[in-house]
Amino acid sequence: MNPLALIALMSPVTDAAKACQVGYLPNETKFAVVTIDATDVVVRRTSDNFPALPVKAGAPFPDPDTGETVRLVDFTELDDPGRYEIEVPGVGRSYPFTIRGDIFARPFRLAMRS
């Protein structure tokens, strides 16, 4: 295995990288949030740890809801269905999320049943 891929596998989950846990539609706008001073971010496919999309986090700005300074990570360019994580090299990774065409079907069904 590639040594860099092995290091990424060992990256801990961190609260500094946040993605939508419901998931994203393939052709929609996709944003994650980084709450540390980091610009380099990688979206990794969880099945093989492939770096699906290296991106740059945006400029920092204060989030009035949380009181944190945040950076938006725009990964709209990634539209391949699958399971991914947002990785901040040297810091950690987000919880996994999914990109899929029917990603909102189950939450919608559960909401309607309640």
MIDOSE-1310 file (N, C-alpha, C; in nm, 2 decimals, decimal comma, always signed):
residues 114
mnpl	+0,09/-0,12/+0,00/+0,00/+0,00/+0,00/+0,09/+0,12/+0,00; +0,04/+0,23/-0,07/+0,11/+0,35/-0,07/+0,13/+0,41/+0,07; +0,25/+0,45/+0,11/+0,27/+0,50/+0,25/+0,18/+0,62/+0,28; +0,16/+0,71/+0,19/+0,07/+0,82/+0,21/-0,08/+0,78/+0,24
alia	-0,12/+0,67/+0,17/-0,25/+0,62/+0,19/-0,26/+0,56/+0,32; -0,16/+0,49/+0,37/-0,16/+0,43/+0,50/-0,17/+0,54/+0,61; -0,09/+0,65/+0,59/-0,10/+0,76/+0,69/-0,24/+0,81/+0,69; -0,31/+0,83/+0,58/-0,44/+0,88/+0,57/-0,54/+0,79/+0,64
lmsp	-0,52/+0,66/+0,63/-0,60/+0,56/+0,70/-0,59/+0,58/+0,85; -0,48/+0,62/+0,90/-0,46/+0,64/+1,04/-0,50/+0,77/+1,09; -0,54/+0,86/+1,01/-0,59/+0,99/+1,05/-0,71/+0,98/+1,14; -0,71/+1,04/+1,25/-0,83/+1,03/+1,34/-0,94/+1,12/+1,29
vtda	-1,06/+1,08/+1,34/-1,18/+1,16/+1,31/-1,17/+1,29/+1,40; -1,19/+1,40/+1,34/-1,18/+1,53/+1,41/-1,31/+1,61/+1,39; -1,34/+1,69/+1,50/-1,45/+1,79/+1,48/-1,41/+1,91/+1,40; -1,28/+1,92/+1,36/-1,24/+2,04/+1,29/-1,28/+2,03/+1,14
akac	-1,33/+1,91/+1,10/-1,37/+1,89/+0,96/-1,52/+1,84/+0,97; -1,61/+1,92/+0,91/-1,75/+1,89/+0,93/-1,82/+1,88/+0,79; -1,89/+1,77/+0,76/-1,96/+1,75/+0,64/-2,10/+1,71/+0,67; -2,19/+1,72/+0,58/-2,33/+1,68/+0,60/-2,34/+1,53/+0,62
qvgy	-2,40/+1,49/+0,73/-2,41/+1,34/+0,76/-2,52/+1,28/+0,68; -2,62/+1,35/+0,64/-2,72/+1,30/+0,55/-2,66/+1,26/+0,42; -2,58/+1,35/+0,36/-2,51/+1,33/+0,24/-2,54/+1,44/+0,14; -2,50/+1,41/+0,01/-2,51/+1,51/-0,09/-2,57/+1,45/-0,22
lpne	-2,64/+1,52/-0,30/-2,68/+1,48/-0,43/-2,56/+1,50/-0,53; -2,55/+1,41/-0,63/-2,43/+1,42/-0,72/-2,42/+1,56/-0,79; -2,53/+1,62/-0,83/-2,52/+1,74/-0,91/-2,55/+1,87/-0,83; -2,55/+1,86/-0,70/-2,58/+1,98/-0,62/-2,45/+2,04/-0,57
tkfa	-2,47/+2,16/-0,52/-2,36/+2,23/-0,46/-2,32/+2,16/-0,33; -2,19/+2,14/-0,31/-2,14/+2,06/-0,19/-2,04/+2,15/-0,11; -2,07/+2,17/+0,02/-1,98/+2,24/+0,10/-1,96/+2,16/+0,23; -1,84/+2,17/+0,28/-1,80/+2,12/+0,42/-1,75/+2,24/+0,49
vvti	-1,72/+2,23/+0,62/-1,67/+2,34/+0,70/-1,54/+2,29/+0,77; -1,44/+2,37/+0,77/-1,32/+2,34/+0,85/-1,31/+2,45/+0,96; -1,29/+2,41/+1,08/-1,29/+2,51/+1,19/-1,15/+2,54/+1,24; -1,05/+2,51/+1,16/-0,91/+2,54/+1,20/-0,84/+2,62/+1,09
datd	-0,73/+2,67/+1,12/-0,66/+2,75/+1,02/-0,58/+2,66/+0,92; -0,65/+2,61/+0,82/-0,59/+2,52/+0,73/-0,65/+2,55/+0,59; -0,57/+2,55/+0,49/-0,62/+2,57/+0,35/-0,62/+2,45/+0,27; -0,53/+2,36/+0,29/-0,53/+2,23/+0,20/-0,62/+2,13/+0,26
vvvr	-0,71/+2,08/+0,18/-0,81/+1,98/+0,22/-0,82/+1,88/+0,11; -0,84/+1,75/+0,15/-0,86/+1,64/+0,05/-0,99/+1,57/+0,07; -1,07/+1,55/-0,03/-1,18/+1,46/-0,02/-1,14/+1,33/-0,06; -1,15/+1,23/+0,03/-1,10/+1,09/+0,00/-1,22/+0,99/+0,00
rtsd	-1,21/+0,90/-0,10/-1,31/+0,80/-0,11/-1,27/+0,69/+0,00; -1,37/+0,65/+0,07/-1,35/+0,56/+0,19/-1,32/+0,42/+0,15; -1,37/+0,38/+0,03/-1,35/+0,24/-0,01/-1,21/+0,20/-0,03; -1,13/+0,29/-0,08/-0,99/+0,26/-0,11/-0,89/+0,38/-0,07
nfpa	-0,94/+0,48/+0,00/-0,87/+0,59/+0,05/-0,81/+0,68/-0,06; -0,87/+0,67/-0,18/-0,82/+0,74/-0,30/-0,85/+0,89/-0,28; -0,75/+0,98/-0,30/-0,78/+1,12/-0,29/-0,86/+1,17/-0,41; -0,99/+1,17/-0,40/-1,08/+1,19/-0,51/-1,07/+1,34/-0,55
lpvk	-1,05/+1,43/-0,46/-1,04/+1,57/-0,50/-0,96/+1,65/-0,40; -0,85/+1,71/-0,44/-0,78/+1,80/-0,35/-0,84/+1,94/-0,37; -0,87/+2,01/-0,26/-0,93/+2,14/-0,27/-0,87/+2,24/-0,17; -0,89/+2,36/-0,19/-0,85/+2,47/-0,10/-0,97/+2,52/-0,02
agap	-0,95/+2,53/+0,11/-1,06/+2,59/+0,19/-1,06/+2,74/+0,17; -1,17/+2,80/+0,18/-1,19/+2,94/+0,16/-1,13/+3,03/+0,27; -1,15/+3,16/+0,26/-1,11/+3,25/+0,36/-1,18/+3,23/+0,49; -1,12/+3,26/+0,60/-1,18/+3,24/+0,73/-1,29/+3,35/+0,75
fpdp	-1,39/+3,32/+0,82/-1,49/+3,42/+0,86/-1,56/+3,37/+0,98; -1,61/+3,46/+1,06/-1,68/+3,43/+1,19/-1,82/+3,37/+1,16; -1,85/+3,26/+1,23/-1,98/+3,20/+1,22/-2,06/+3,25/+1,34; -2,16/+3,33/+1,32/-2,24/+3,38/+1,44/-2,31/+3,28/+1,52
dtge	-2,35/+3,17/+1,45/-2,42/+3,06/+1,52/-2,34/+2,98/+1,62; -2,21/+2,96/+1,59/-2,13/+2,88/+1,67/-2,02/+2,96/+1,75; -1,99/+3,08/+1,70/-1,89/+3,16/+1,76/-1,75/+3,12/+1,71; -1,74/+3,03/+1,62/-1,61/+2,98/+1,57/-1,58/+3,06/+1,44
tvrl	-1,45/+3,06/+1,41/-1,40/+3,11/+1,28/-1,40/+2,99/+1,19; -1,46/+2,99/+1,08/-1,47/+2,88/+0,99/-1,42/+2,91/+0,85; -1,39/+2,80/+0,78/-1,36/+2,81/+0,63/-1,45/+2,72/+0,56; -1,50/+2,76/+0,45/-1,59/+2,67/+0,37/-1,50/+2,59/+0,27
vdft	-1,53/+2,47/+0,25/-1,47/+2,38/+0,16/-1,57/+2,35/+0,05; -1,55/+2,40/-0,07/-1,64/+2,37/-0,18/-1,59/+2,26/-0,26; -1,66/+2,14/-0,26/-1,62/+2,03/-0,34/-1,74/+1,99/-0,43; -1,80/+2,09/-0,49/-1,91/+2,07/-0,58/-1,87/+1,99/-0,71
eldd	-1,74/+2,01/-0,74/-1,68/+1,95/-0,86/-1,69/+1,79/-0,85; -1,69/+1,74/-0,73/-1,70/+1,59/-0,71/-1,85/+1,55/-0,72; -1,88/+1,47/-0,83/-2,01/+1,43/-0,85/-2,02/+1,27/-0,86; -1,92/+1,20/-0,84/-1,92/+1,06/-0,85/-1,99/+1,00/-0,72
pgry	-2,09/+0,92/-0,74/-2,15/+0,86/-0,62/-2,05/+0,77/-0,55; -2,07/+0,77/-0,42/-1,98/+0,69/-0,33/-1,98/+0,75/-0,19; -1,89/+0,69/-0,11/-1,87/+0,73/+0,03/-1,74/+0,80/+0,04; -1,74/+0,91/+0,11/-1,62/+1,00/+0,12/-1,59/+1,05/+0,26
eiev	-1,48/+1,11/+0,28/-1,44/+1,18/+0,40/-1,37/+1,31/+0,36; -1,38/+1,41/+0,44/-1,30/+1,53/+0,42/-1,18/+1,52/+0,51; -1,06/+1,53/+0,45/-0,94/+1,51/+0,53/-0,86/+1,65/+0,54; -0,82/+1,69/+0,65/-0,73/+1,80/+0,67/-0,60/+1,74/+0,71
pgvg	-0,50/+1,74/+0,61/-0,37/+1,67/+0,64/-0,31/+1,72/+0,77; -0,26/+1,62/+0,84/-0,20/+1,65/+0,97/-0,29/+1,68/+1,09; -0,42/+1,68/+1,06/-0,52/+1,71/+1,16/-0,61/+1,60/+1,18; -0,68/+1,55/+1,08/-0,77/+1,44/+1,08/-0,87/+1,45/+0,97
rsyp	-0,98/+1,37/+0,99/-1,08/+1,36/+0,88/-1,22/+1,37/+0,94; -1,32/+1,40/+0,86/-1,46/+1,41/+0,90/-1,51/+1,27/+0,91; -1,63/+1,27/+0,97/-1,71/+1,15/+0,96/-1,75/+1,12/+0,82; -1,76/+1,00/+0,78/-1,79/+0,97/+0,64/-1,93/+1,02/+0,60
ftir	-1,94/+1,05/+0,47/-2,07/+1,10/+0,41/-2,08/+1,03/+0,27; -2,20/+1,04/+0,22/-2,23/+0,97/+0,09/-2,28/+1,07/-0,01; -2,24/+1,05/-0,14/-2,29/+1,12/-0,25/-2,37/+1,02/-0,33; -2,50/+1,04/-0,35/-2,59/+0,95/-0,42/-2,71/+1,02/-0,46
gdif	-2,77/+0,97/-0,57/-2,89/+1,04/-0,63/-3,01/+1,03/-0,55; -3,02/+0,93/-0,46/-3,14/+0,91/-0,38/-3,11/+0,94/-0,23; -3,01/+1,02/-0,20/-2,96/+1,03/-0,07/-3,07/+1,09/+0,03; -3,17/+1,16/-0,02/-3,27/+1,22/+0,07/-3,40/+1,13/+0,08
arpf	-3,40/+1,02/+0,01/-3,52/+0,94/+0,00/-3,55/+0,88/+0,14; -3,46/+0,82/+0,21/-3,48/+0,76/+0,34/-3,51/+0,87/+0,45; -3,44/+0,98/+0,46/-3,48/+1,08/+0,56/-3,62/+1,13/+0,53; -3,65/+1,15/+0,40/-3,78/+1,20/+0,37/-3,89/+1,10/+0,41
rlam	-3,87/+0,97/+0,38/-3,96/+0,87/+0,42/-3,98/+0,86/+0,57; -3,87/+0,87/+0,65/-3,88/+0,87/+0,79/-3,95/+0,99/+0,85; -3,92/+1,11/+0,79/-3,99/+1,23/+0,84/-4,14/+1,22/+0,81; -4,18/+1,16/+0,70/-4,32/+1,15/+0,67/-4,39/+1,05/+0,76
rs	-4,32/+0,95/+0,81/-4,38/+0,85/+0,90/-4,39/+0,90/+1,04; -4,32/+1,00/+1,07/-4,33/+1,05/+1,21/-4,45/+1,14/+1,22
